[in-house]
Amino acid sequence: MFGGGEQRLSKEEIEAGEIEAQQTVRFAVATGILLYLSPFAVDFVKKFL
């Protein structure tokens, strides 16, 4: 009622959004893996110091 009409996105904008979403998910997964492995890396380095 107060929002106005629907906003149509172009094909290029939809594809750009999908690419950005994929990159965000990949970054989040990689960050999670690195955070999971970081304590093991710290222990590994401490053994050599």
Residue pairs with C-beta under 8 A, 6 or more apart in sequence:
9 17
